[in-house]
Amino acid sequence: MKQKINYYLIAVSNKKNLELCMKYGLAGFTNSINGAWAFLDINVGDFISFIYGARVFNLYKVSKKIAIENAENLPPWDTIKFKETGKTYYFPFRFELELIREFNEMLVRYEFTYIAENLLLRGGYRKTHFQADQTTLQNVSSLGKVANKKTEKLNYPSIKTFTPLITIKKEKVKIPYIYKFSEIFLQSIIKHYLSKKENLIKLINSLNFTNSNWINFEVLSEKALPQGHVDLLLKEAIPLGTSKQVVIEVKTKKATLKDLEQIKSYIEEIGSDCVRGILIAKDFNKKVLKNKGNIELVTYDFPNIKKDGCSIEDFINSLILEKFTL
């Protein structure tokens, strides 16, 4: 079954970079872990807009994604150097974009409510990209005007591409080619796994969830709440009279009582629209088992993964989610 199309707003650090992104129809991400996460999280066929200065610019479709070797001095963006840390960041991860609609709109428009709430509760961007829901994509698809021009093509010198990998072994890390497995990668892996409806239904059935047409639910990345940030959110893609939601908290190692209390606070904050809570972890300590209440506990595993490094697609295909039983 085909994975659904997602919509993301990509944060741009300055006006010059925004102009370069729009001129060439390119989105670029640095060799940082957040840059790699954005590159692995967003897929060909997804839609994106740029966000800068509390404004949202244009609607694009991702037509191609490439990771480029030795991209330190590759145009169009300048290398970023931090004197305080001595670290240098450049842009090996790139999306080629097809311009769909042209607009320049304030973030405060109702069409961007889902994203604006996230940013307000965060106190700013502080992320490479933000996932919006399907309602936002539908609304944005009528903003501005249909694009009647093509972006300028950036001609690279001879380049060599690579596939970024994720490794379980810290000693195998080699930026930007191999990144250490971490919680943000695990969240993305689980999100894409559950975005395939057959996988979502399989998990839902194993947890004996009822009273909802789960095939109409969408899986969204981190959602900001006054109490914190929900790692993943299942919600009705097209709410009709109700807006049912399931919060999912993800931990790479053994979940603690603090993690359990955290997800319970999210459920309380959302209120009656939140029908369930799921805590996914490698294992759970005794206090979690004793106090879990109506929170569903689920373990994850990658039985077929090579620890030296695998692509995110390999992780998604290998992922197994199982209801935890004593």
WOJO-V300395 format. One record per backbone hydrogen bond with DSSP energy under -1.0 kcal/mol. NH is the residue of the N-H (numbers start at 0). CO is the residue of the C=O. E is the energy in kcal/mol with one decimal. If there is no record, write none. Layout:
BEGIN
((NH | CO | E) (NH | CO | E))
END
This chain:
BEGIN
((7 | 46 | -2.2) (8 | 129 | -2.8) (9 | 48 | -3.1) (10 | 127 | -2.0) (11 | 50 | -2.1) (17 | 13 | -1.9) (18 | 14 | -2.6) (19 | 15 | -2.0) (20 | 16 | -2.5) (21 | 17 | -2.4) (22 | 18 | -2.4) (23 | 19 | -2.2) (24 | 20 | -1.0) (25 | 20 | -1.9) (26 | 94 | -1.9) (28 | 92 | -3.0) (30 | 89 | -1.0) (35 | 31 | -2.3) (36 | 32 | -2.4) (37 | 33 | -2.3) (38 | 34 | -2.1) (39 | 35 | -2.4) (40 | 36 | -2.1) (41 | 37 | -2.0) (44 | 61 | -2.5) (45 | 42 | -2.0) (46 | 5 | -2.8) (47 | 59 | -2.2) (48 | 7 | -1.8) (49 | 56 | -2.1) (50 | 9 | -2.5) (51 | 54 | -2.2) (54 | 51 | -1.2) (55 | 104 | -3.3) (56 | 49 | -2.9) (57 | 102 | -2.1) (58 | 100 | -2.5) (59 | 47 | -2.9) (60 | 97 | -2.3) (61 | 45 | -3.0) (62 | 95 | -2.5) (63 | 95 | -1.5) (65 | 93 | -2.6) (67 | 91 | -2.4) (68 | 159 | -3.3) (73 | 70 | -1.5) (79 | 88 | -3.3) (81 | 86 | -2.4) (85 | 81 | -2.5) (88 | 79 | -3.3) (92 | 28 | -1.7) (93 | 65 | -2.6) (94 | 26 | -2.7) (95 | 63 | -3.1) (96 | 24 | -2.9) (97 | 60 | -2.9) (99 | 58 | -2.9) (100 | 58 | -1.7) (101 | 144 | -2.8) (104 | 55 | -2.4) (106 | 53 | -2.6) (108 | 105 | -1.4) (111 | 108 | -1.7) (112 | 109 | -1.8) (115 | 111 | -3.1) (116 | 112 | -2.5) (117 | 113 | -1.1) (118 | 114 | -2.4) (119 | 115 | -2.6) (120 | 116 | -2.3) (121 | 117 | -1.4) (122 | 118 | -1.6) (123 | 118 | -1.8) (129 | 8 | -2.2) (131 | 6 | -2.8) (136 | 132 | -1.6) (137 | 133 | -2.3) (138 | 134 | -2.2) (139 | 135 | -2.8) (140 | 136 | -1.6) (141 | 138 | -1.5) (142 | 139 | -1.7) (144 | 101 | -1.8) (146 | 99 | -2.4) (151 | 22 | -1.8) (161 | 66 | -2.1) (164 | 176 | -2.8) (165 | 309 | -2.8) (166 | 178 | -2.9) (167 | 306 | -1.1) (168 | 306 | -1.3) (171 | 168 | -1.4) (172 | 169 | -1.5) (173 | 177 | -1.7) (176 | 173 | -2.0) (177 | 173 | -2.4) (178 | 164 | -2.7) (180 | 166 | -2.9) (185 | 181 | -2.3) (186 | 182 | -2.7) (187 | 183 | -1.7) (188 | 184 | -2.6) (189 | 185 | -2.6) (190 | 186 | -2.6) (191 | 187 | -2.5) (192 | 188 | -2.1) (193 | 189 | -2.7) (194 | 190 | -1.3) (195 | 192 | -1.0) (198 | 195 | -1.4) (199 | 195 | -1.8) (200 | 196 | -2.7) (201 | 197 | -1.7) (202 | 198 | -2.1) (203 | 199 | -2.8) (204 | 200 | -2.6) (205 | 201 | -1.7) (206 | 202 | -1.3) (207 | 204 | -1.1) (208 | 203 | -2.0) (213 | 211 | -1.4) (215 | 212 | -2.1) (216 | 213 | -1.7) (217 | 234 | -3.0) (219 | 232 | -2.6) (222 | 229 | -2.1) (224 | 227 | -3.5) (227 | 224 | -1.5) (229 | 222 | -2.8) (231 | 247 | -2.1) (232 | 219 | -2.1) (233 | 245 | -3.0) (234 | 217 | -2.0) (235 | 243 | -1.6) (236 | 215 | -2.4) (244 | 272 | -2.6) (245 | 233 | -2.6) (246 | 275 | -1.6) (247 | 231 | -2.5) (248 | 277 | -2.5) (250 | 279 | -2.5) (254 | 282 | -2.9) (259 | 255 | -1.8) (260 | 256 | -2.7) (261 | 257 | -1.9) (262 | 258 | -2.0) (263 | 259 | -1.9) (264 | 260 | -1.8) (265 | 261 | -1.6) (266 | 262 | -2.0) (267 | 263 | -2.1) (268 | 264 | -2.1) (269 | 265 | -2.4) (270 | 266 | -2.2) (273 | 270 | -1.9) (274 | 244 | -2.4) (277 | 246 | -2.7) (278 | 295 | -3.0) (279 | 248 | -3.1) (280 | 297 | -2.1) (281 | 252 | -1.9) (282 | 252 | -1.0) (284 | 254 | -2.1) (288 | 284 | -1.7) (289 | 285 | -2.1) (290 | 286 | -1.6) (294 | 291 | -2.2) (295 | 276 | -2.6) (297 | 278 | -2.6) (298 | 321 | -2.8) (300 | 319 | -1.2) (304 | 301 | -1.4) (308 | 305 | -1.4) (309 | 165 | -2.3) (314 | 310 | -1.8) (315 | 311 | -2.6) (316 | 312 | -2.5) (317 | 313 | -1.6) (318 | 314 | -1.4) (319 | 300 | -2.1) (321 | 298 | -2.2) (323 | 296 | -3.0))
END
